[in-house]
């Protein structure tokens, strides 16, 4: 049992633990302790996030509030946790712990030994930002934490230069577009602060509601300022989310980053971006202003989501590097999440929230499987995977199982997400979007089968190097995530309960 006093401090400790241990890693990690410190931090954060989610789901109000320094709202920073960010927090913490375990051997083969301590320090700073974004209830604090995670991410991607110099170009492209996105977000927050005089998200939402009442009168208050602020936020967050057509930074960043970094980013970074989108639209600005006001944002999101699903899947089919196939697949999967929260109904929101978790498990495990290939072969070109199903049966079996989840085969987590999504689209009368989801699944069959066919039916070259399975520390986290994606496809009660509670809370349905 966790002492009550310590349990009360969990929200702060979840962010402070990786931050403090990241600083320690930078100082003493050169002695070979970098990975051990990162692993300890990840496990502590995961345990804390599980406890926090349990507290939220059994709180009666689905809310846990923590005041930093006991400063009252809205003067101090509040950490406010509900089913939405509690679920996303657990997702980020789980993926971080699993990928950190995987990273020990993988990163050592891609990053020079004298820079490993620096790598794990930045790794923990990235986790700090992602975790903090998820649970903070302060808009400006969210921006600061977003910048911490972004700067760390740019650095992690660039550290793939030891294997491929294109990692530097990918990092610079990511930095430029990420900085533009962050600037838009800061401007948007500034506009909303200008009309509300507060940065606390709940307080900002209440003050905006009072402003909206005047919009139906002859003298609407701050209408242009609020809509301009929201427009800035929408564009900035869409860049961070990599929503089509603002996705151009993603394919190369995922492809040329170190394998462990690709797994972490694919499973967490864009999912946190999706969380920010949902939080600003549903909690702060409100759907009346965002979806049914002067800017029909939901229409833009649906169009972007549909294009992401179709073009992302098509471009995945055209690639000859399997990491890039998964990168373009991620663009399509982001489309599914965006479509879910654009539908503005319970099933759609449930689909978005549950797919954040399900896709994180599936794509994280698949990138780890490719990490094994990179560890043994030094690259992930499709032609070099010929016949690897017989050489790496565990890793390639996990990759194939993950591919079934991307398609949405029954008894996988991906099927649960798409079931909710199609149901939500039909409920909203958006039959064309339901059709796009089904077409996207068919396209996923094509690009997944291309890889599976090569793995199991391709013939190894005569001079191809002999390879063997990866070390156990790489196999265990990979199998954990892929196994979980299958388990939560067979028994989706827990994830559905949390996702439905999040949807009801966002839509204003009382628990």
Residue pairs with C-beta under 8 A, 6 or more apart in sequence:
2 10
2 51
6 13
7 51
7 55
8 66
9 66
10 48
10 51
10 52
10 55
11 52
11 64
11 66
11 79
11 81
11 135
12 66
12 68
12 79
13 44
13 48
14 45
14 48
14 49
14 52
14 89
14 93
14 131
14 135
15 79
15 128
15 131
15 132
15 135
15 145
17 41
17 44
17 45
17 48
18 41
18 42
18 45
18 124
18 125
18 127
18 128
18 131
19 124
19 125
19 128
21 37
21 38
21 40
21 41
21 124
22 41
22 120
22 121
22 122
22 123
22 124
22 125
22 127
22 128
23 121
24 37
25 33
25 34
25 37
25 38
25 117
25 120
25 121
25 124
26 117
26 118
26 121
28 117
29 37
29 116
29 117
29 118
29 120
29 121
30 114
30 117
33 117
34 116
34 117
34 119
34 120
34 121
35 100
35 103
35 104
35 107
35 116
35 120
37 120
37 124
38 100
38 103
38 120
38 123
38 124
39 97
39 100
39 101
39 104
41 124
41 127
42 93
42 96
42 97
42 100
42 127
43 97
45 93
45 96
45 97
45 127
45 131
46 90
46 93
46 94
46 96
46 97
48 93
49 86
49 89
49 90
49 92
49 93
49 94
49 131
50 90
50 93
52 64
52 81
52 86
52 89
52 135
53 86
53 87
53 89
53 90
53 498
55 64
56 62
56 63
56 64
56 81
56 82
56 83
56 86
57 83
57 86
57 497
57 498
57 501
60 511
61 511
62 82
62 83
62 501
62 505
62 511
63 80
63 81
63 82
64 80
64 81
64 82
64 86
65 78
65 79
65 80
65 81
65 137
66 78
66 79
66 80
66 81
67 73
67 76
67 77
67 78
67 79
68 76
68 77
68 78
68 79
69 76
69 77
70 76
71 77
73 200
73 202
73 203
74 198
74 199
74 200
74 203
77 136
77 137
77 138
77 141
78 136
78 137
78 138
78 200
78 202
79 135
79 136
79 137
80 135
80 136
80 137
80 201
80 202
81 89
81 135
82 502
82 505
83 498
83 499
83 501
83 502
83 505
84 275
84 278
84 279
84 353
84 502
84 505
84 506
85 134
85 135
85 275
85 279
86 498
87 353
87 356
87 357
87 495
87 498
87 499
87 502
88 134
88 271
88 272
88 275
88 353
88 356
88 357
89 131
89 134
89 135
91 267
91 268
91 271
91 356
91 357
91 360
92 127
92 130
92 131
92 134
92 268
92 271
92 272
93 131
94 360
95 263
95 264
95 267
95 268
95 360
95 361
95 364
95 481
96 127
96 130
96 264
96 268
98 364
98 368
98 477
98 480
98 481
99 260
99 263
99 264
99 267
99 364
99 368
99 477
100 123
100 260
101 473
101 476
101 477
102 260
102 263
102 368
102 371
102 473
102 474
102 477
102 478
103 123
103 260
104 473
105 375
105 470
105 471
105 473
105 474
106 258
106 259
106 260
106 371
106 374
106 375
106 474
107 116
107 119
107 258
107 260
108 116
109 375
110 159
110 160
110 162
110 163
110 258
110 259
110 374
111 119
111 159
111 162
111 258
112 162
115 159
119 156
119 159
122 152
122 155
122 156
122 159
123 152
123 156
123 264
125 148
125 149
125 151
125 152
126 148
126 149
126 152
126 153
126 156
126 264
128 145
128 148
128 149
128 152
129 145
129 146
129 147
129 148
129 149
129 150
129 152
130 149
130 268
130 269
130 272
132 141
132 142
132 145
132 148
132 149
133 142
133 145
133 146
133 149
133 272
133 275
133 276
134 272
134 275
136 142
136 145
137 200
137 201
137 202
138 199
138 200
138 201
139 189
139 192
139 193
139 199
139 200
139 201
139 204
139 284
140 189
140 193
140 199
141 199
142 276
143 182
143 185
143 186
143 189
146 182
146 185
146 240
146 276
147 182
149 269
149 272
150 178
150 179
150 182
150 240
153 174
153 178
153 265
153 269
154 171
154 174
154 175
154 178
155 171
156 257
156 258
156 261
156 264
156 265
157 167
157 170
157 171
157 174
157 253
157 256
157 257
157 261
157 265
158 167
158 168
158 171
159 167
159 257
159 258
159 261
160 167
160 170
160 256
160 257
160 258
160 261
161 167
161 168
163 256
163 258
163 374
163 378
164 256
166 252
166 255
166 256
167 256
167 257
169 252
169 256
170 249
170 252
170 253
170 255
170 256
170 257
171 253
173 248
173 249
173 252
173 253
174 249
174 252
174 253
177 239
177 246
177 248
177 249
178 239
178 240
178 249
180 236
180 239
181 235
181 236
181 237
181 238
181 239
181 240
181 246
182 236
182 240
183 236
184 232
184 233
184 235
184 236
184 239
185 232
185 233
185 236
185 237
185 240
186 236
187 229
187 232
187 236
188 229
188 230
188 231
188 232
188 233
188 234
188 236
189 199
189 229
189 233
190 229
191 225
191 226
191 228
191 229
191 232
192 204
192 208
192 226
192 229
192 230
192 233
192 284
192 285
193 199
193 204
194 225
194 229
195 207
195 208
195 211
195 221
195 222
195 225
195 226
195 229
196 203
196 204
196 207
196 208
196 211
197 207
198 204
198 207
201 279
201 283
201 284
202 283
204 284
205 283
205 284
205 285
205 286
208 226
208 284
208 285
208 286
208 289
209 286
211 221
211 222
211 226
212 286
212 288
212 289
214 220
214 221
215 221
215 223
223 294
226 285
226 289
227 289
227 293
227 294
227 295
230 280
230 285
230 289
230 290
230 295
230 297
231 295
233 280
233 285
234 297
234 300
235 246
237 273
237 276
237 277
237 280
238 246
238 277
238 304
239 246
239 249
240 269
240 270
240 273
240 276
241 270
241 273
241 274
241 276
241 277
241 334
241 338
242 249
242 250
242 270
242 273
242 330
242 331
242 334
243 301
243 304
243 305
243 308
243 334
243 335
243 338
244 304
244 305
244 307
244 308
244 311
244 312
244 331
244 334
244 335
245 304
245 307
247 308
247 312
247 331
247 334
250 270
250 327
250 330
250 331
251 324
251 327
251 328
251 331
252 327
253 265
253 327
254 262
254 265
254 266
254 323
254 324
254 326
254 327
254 330
254 367
255 262
255 321
255 323
255 324
255 327
257 265
259 367
259 368
259 370
259 371
259 374
259 375
260 371
262 323
262 367
262 370
262 371
263 363
263 364
263 367
263 368
263 371
264 364
266 326
266 327
266 330
266 363
266 364
266 367
267 359
267 360
267 361
267 363
267 364
267 367
268 360
270 330
270 334
271 337
271 356
271 359
271 360
274 334
274 337
274 338
274 341
274 352
274 356
275 356
277 338
277 341
278 341
278 349
278 352
278 353
278 506
281 287
281 290
281 291
281 297
281 341
282 341
282 349
282 506
282 507
283 506
287 344
290 297
290 298
291 297
291 298
291 342
291 344
297 342
298 342
298 343
298 344
301 338
301 339
301 341
301 342
302 339
302 342
302 343
302 430
302 433
304 335
304 338
305 335
305 336
305 338
305 339
305 342
305 433
306 335
306 339
306 432
306 433
306 436
307 335
308 331
308 332
308 334
308 335
308 338
309 332
309 335
309 336
309 339
309 436
309 437
309 439
309 440
310 332
310 436
310 439
310 440
310 443
311 331
312 328
312 329
312 330
312 331
312 332
312 333
312 334
312 335
313 328
313 329
313 332
313 440
313 443
313 444
313 446
313 447
314 443
315 328
315 331
316 325
316 326
316 328
316 329
316 332
316 443
316 447
317 443
317 446
317 447
317 450
319 325
319 328
319 382
319 447
320 381
320 382
320 383
321 380
321 381
321 382
322 370
322 373
322 380
322 381
322 382
322 385
322 451
323 367
323 370
323 380
325 382
325 447
325 450
325 451
326 363
326 366
326 367
326 370
329 363
329 406
329 444
329 447
330 363
332 440
332 443
332 444
333 355
333 359
333 363
333 406
335 440
336 351
336 355
336 359
336 417
336 418
336 421
336 437
336 440
337 352
337 355
337 356
337 359
338 352
339 348
339 352
339 421
339 425
339 433
339 436
339 437
340 348
340 349
340 350
340 351
340 352
340 353
340 355
340 420
340 421
340 424
341 348
341 349
341 352
342 348
343 349
343 351
343 424
343 425
343 427
343 428
343 430
343 433
344 428
345 424
345 427
345 428
345 507
346 424
346 500
346 503
346 504
346 507
346 509
347 420
347 421
347 423
347 424
347 427
347 503
348 420
348 421
348 424
348 425
348 427
348 428
349 424
349 499
349 502
349 503
349 506
349 507
350 420
350 424
350 496
350 499
350 500
350 502
350 503
351 417
351 418
351 420
351 421
351 423
351 424
351 499
353 498
353 499
353 502
353 503
354 416
354 417
354 420
354 492
354 495
354 496
354 499
355 414
355 417
355 421
357 413
357 488
357 495
357 499
358 405
358 413
358 414
358 416
358 417
358 485
358 488
358 489
358 495
359 414
359 417
361 405
361 413
361 481
361 482
361 484
361 485
361 488
362 402
362 405
362 406
362 412
362 413
362 414
362 481
362 482
362 485
363 402
363 406
364 481
365 398
365 402
365 478
365 479
365 480
365 481
365 482
365 485
366 398
366 399
366 402
366 403
366 406
366 482
368 398
368 474
368 477
368 478
368 481
369 395
369 396
369 398
369 399
369 402
369 478
369 482
370 380
370 399
371 474
371 478
372 392
372 395
372 469
372 470
372 474
372 475
372 478
373 379
373 380
373 384
373 385
373 388
373 392
373 395
374 380
375 470
375 474
376 392
376 467
376 468
376 470
377 384
377 465
377 467
382 450
382 451
382 454
383 454
384 464
385 451
385 454
385 455
385 458
386 454
386 455
386 458
386 459
386 460
386 461
386 464
387 455
387 458
387 459
387 460
387 464
388 395
388 396
388 455
388 460
388 467
389 396
389 397
389 455
389 456
390 456
391 460
391 466
391 467
391 468
392 467
392 468
392 469
392 470
393 469
394 469
394 475
394 479
395 469
395 470
395 475
395 478
396 455
396 456
398 478
398 479
398 482
399 451
399 455
400 452
400 455
401 412
401 482
401 485
401 486
402 482
402 485
403 444
403 448
403 451
403 452
404 412
404 414
404 448
405 412
405 413
405 414
405 415
405 485
405 486
405 489
406 414
406 444
406 448
407 414
407 441
407 444
407 445
407 448
408 414
408 415
408 417
408 418
408 441
408 444
409 415
410 489
411 486
411 489
411 490
412 485
412 486
412 489
413 484
413 485
413 486
413 488
413 489
413 492
413 495
414 485
414 489
415 489
416 488
416 489
416 492
416 495
416 496
418 437
418 441
420 499
421 437
422 434
422 437
422 438
425 431
425 433
425 434
425 437
426 434
469 475
488 494
488 495
501 511
504 511
505 511
